[in-house]
Amino acid sequence: MSAVTFDTLRFFERLKAAGVSEQHALAMAEAQKEAFSDALAGSFATKSDIARVEADLTDIKAEQKIMRWMLGFLLAGMAALLIKAFA
């Protein structure tokens, strides 16, 4: 998973240079770091996630093909019974 780097020390020093108190600047830097890590924690799909989804889609397509054949045989059987009953 790709990580986003956030330089908390640089952020802290920039806030201090702008006149923010040291304690407040430290709290803001930590809060910003947590916000970035929480926002990006599960938002990216990995290669294994994509491979798993592709495998699931392949299975679903195979099941759909079987269901189509079963439906075709069922409809053909019902049509044969209806033709036999009314002919």
C-alpha atoms as a printed R data frame, in Angstrom:
   type eleno elety resid chain resno       x       y       z
1  ATOM     1    CA   MET     A     1   0.000   0.000   0.000
2  ATOM     2    CA   SER     A     2   1.344   3.430  -0.846
3  ATOM     3    CA   ALA     A     3   1.880   5.751   2.073
4  ATOM     4    CA   VAL     A     4   1.534   9.493   2.168
5  ATOM     5    CA   THR     A     5   4.345  11.115   4.096
6  ATOM     6    CA   PHE     A     6   3.562  14.064   6.281
7  ATOM     7    CA   ASP     A     7   6.414  15.990   7.859
8  ATOM     8    CA   THR     A     8   5.032  16.823  11.284
9  ATOM     9    CA   LEU     A     9   8.244  18.561  12.382
10 ATOM    10    CA   ARG     A    10   8.188  20.923   9.409
11 ATOM    11    CA   PHE     A    11   4.480  21.623   9.980
12 ATOM    12    CA   PHE     A    12   5.155  22.237  13.685
13 ATOM    13    CA   GLU     A    13   8.051  24.606  12.951
14 ATOM    14    CA   ARG     A    14   6.022  26.497  10.357
15 ATOM    15    CA   LEU     A    15   3.204  27.020  12.875
16 ATOM    16    CA   LYS     A    16   5.664  28.169  15.543
17 ATOM    17    CA   ALA     A    17   7.223  30.638  13.085
18 ATOM    18    CA   ALA     A    18   3.758  32.007  12.376
19 ATOM    19    CA   GLY     A    19   3.270  32.804  16.074
20 ATOM    20    CA   VAL     A    20   1.306  29.768  17.269
21 ATOM    21    CA   SER     A    21   2.222  28.550  20.740
22 ATOM    22    CA   GLU     A    22   4.445  25.465  20.929
23 ATOM    23    CA   GLN     A    23   1.808  23.356  22.688
24 ATOM    24    CA   HIS     A    24  -0.893  24.366  20.220
25 ATOM    25    CA   ALA     A    25   1.397  23.772  17.210
26 ATOM    26    CA   LEU     A    26   2.294  20.297  18.493
27 ATOM    27    CA   ALA     A    27  -1.369  19.405  18.984
28 ATOM    28    CA   MET     A    28  -2.246  20.638  15.495
29 ATOM    29    CA   ALA     A    29   0.598  18.658  13.915
30 ATOM    30    CA   GLU     A    30  -0.487  15.445  15.628
31 ATOM    31    CA   ALA     A    31  -4.136  16.030  14.736
32 ATOM    32    CA   GLN     A    32  -3.217  16.616  11.089
33 ATOM    33    CA   LYS     A    33  -1.120  13.431  11.028
34 ATOM    34    CA   GLU     A    34  -4.010  11.403  12.474
35 ATOM    35    CA   ALA     A    35  -6.477  12.925  10.020
36 ATOM    36    CA   PHE     A    36  -4.301  11.947   7.049
37 ATOM    37    CA   SER     A    37  -3.768   8.407   8.298
38 ATOM    38    CA   ASP     A    38  -7.481   7.911   9.063
39 ATOM    39    CA   ALA     A    39  -8.566   9.287   5.691
40 ATOM    40    CA   LEU     A    40  -6.175   7.072   3.748
41 ATOM    41    CA   ALA     A    41  -6.377   3.950   5.910
42 ATOM    42    CA   GLY     A    42  -8.621   1.882   3.666
43 ATOM    43    CA   SER     A    43  -9.231   3.923   0.590
44 ATOM    44    CA   PHE     A    44  -6.844   2.241  -1.859
45 ATOM    45    CA   ALA     A    45  -7.338  -1.129  -3.494
46 ATOM    46    CA   THR     A    46  -4.291  -3.354  -3.600
47 ATOM    47    CA   LYS     A    47  -3.369  -5.712  -6.425
48 ATOM    48    CA   SER     A    48  -4.621  -8.642  -4.363
49 ATOM    49    CA   ASP     A    49  -7.980  -6.878  -3.838
50 ATOM    50    CA   ILE     A    50  -8.358  -6.391  -7.587
51 ATOM    51    CA   ALA     A    51  -7.321  -9.986  -8.314
52 ATOM    52    CA   ARG     A    52  -9.900 -11.254  -5.795
53 ATOM    53    CA   VAL     A    53 -12.664  -9.194  -7.416
54 ATOM    54    CA   GLU     A    54 -11.667 -10.435 -10.880
55 ATOM    55    CA   ALA     A    55 -11.762 -14.035  -9.648
56 ATOM    56    CA   ASP     A    56 -15.205 -13.462  -8.135
57 ATOM    57    CA   LEU     A    57 -16.457 -11.981 -11.400
58 ATOM    58    CA   THR     A    58 -15.134 -14.980 -13.331
59 ATOM    59    CA   ASP     A    59 -17.006 -17.317 -10.964
60 ATOM    60    CA   ILE     A    60 -20.198 -15.293 -11.335
61 ATOM    61    CA   LYS     A    61 -19.956 -15.376 -15.138
62 ATOM    62    CA   ALA     A    62 -19.543 -19.163 -15.054
63 ATOM    63    CA   GLU     A    63 -22.588 -19.500 -12.791
64 ATOM    64    CA   GLN     A    64 -24.627 -17.268 -15.096
65 ATOM    65    CA   LYS     A    65 -23.738 -19.459 -18.065
66 ATOM    66    CA   ILE     A    66 -24.920 -22.573 -16.228
67 ATOM    67    CA   MET     A    67 -28.138 -20.819 -15.173
68 ATOM    68    CA   ARG     A    68 -28.845 -19.809 -18.793
69 ATOM    69    CA   TRP     A    69 -28.462 -23.408 -19.951
70 ATOM    70    CA   MET     A    70 -30.723 -24.639 -17.143
71 ATOM    71    CA   LEU     A    71 -33.348 -22.014 -17.989
72 ATOM    72    CA   GLY     A    72 -33.171 -22.940 -21.660
73 ATOM    73    CA   PHE     A    73 -33.752 -26.631 -20.917
74 ATOM    74    CA   LEU     A    74 -36.583 -25.779 -18.546
75 ATOM    75    CA   LEU     A    75 -38.310 -23.554 -21.107
76 ATOM    76    CA   ALA     A    76 -37.828 -26.155 -23.851
77 ATOM    77    CA   GLY     A    77 -39.330 -28.849 -21.619
78 ATOM    78    CA   MET     A    78 -42.300 -26.681 -20.721
79 ATOM    79    CA   ALA     A    79 -42.849 -25.781 -24.380
80 ATOM    80    CA   ALA     A    80 -42.745 -29.472 -25.300
81 ATOM    81    CA   LEU     A    81 -45.320 -30.292 -22.592
82 ATOM    82    CA   LEU     A    82 -47.613 -27.446 -23.712
83 ATOM    83    CA   ILE     A    83 -47.383 -28.493 -27.356
84 ATOM    84    CA   LYS     A    84 -48.120 -32.107 -26.426
85 ATOM    85    CA   ALA     A    85 -51.058 -31.091 -24.216
86 ATOM    86    CA   PHE     A    86 -52.754 -28.862 -26.772
87 ATOM    87    CA   ALA     A    87 -51.849 -30.636 -29.993
